[in-house]
């Protein structure tokens, strides 16, 4: 099979790349464009970054030295420093507010945990009372059942479990008996 010279990649084809540093696109105010273009030109000519900008943070505005003696450049740097100070002050205020909010939220969590513990204790007490109520109810039902069951003793020596229908006085004691045992009590 023969190879075709049509289509596909060819060695050396396309635009030749220049050797450049890595770049990044950013938005800049219109007033800073002349300053940035001048910095780029001086950087291409080989000046070091340190020598391009010689503004120190702690010097007064009158003593600041820049690459430019242009009043607009000085005002831009001054404006930027003022914005930095303003942002630092706002950051301190927001940090203070954040700490206060964290303290408030911690107090609220502690209060919620305290209330939750009260609810858990109350729930335990409620369950205990429910259990005691059920026990008392069963005891009450058992006592009622005894009271209304026949009080006669059967031939096997066990108390009769039939419901009592009649009251009889036997030897000065009031007893309740079922219909079957009522006949015996009469005799």
Buried (B, 14 or more C-beta within 10 A) or exposed (E): EEEEEEEEEEEEEEEEEEEEEEEEEEEEEEEBEEBEEBBEEBEEEEEEEEEBEEBEEEEEEEEBEBBBEEEEBBEBBEEEBEEEEEEEEEEEEEEEEEEEEEEEEEEEEEEEEEEEEEEEEEEEEEEEEEEEEEEEEEEEEEEEEEEEBBBBEEEEEEEBEBEBBBEBEEEEEEBBBBEEBBEEBEE
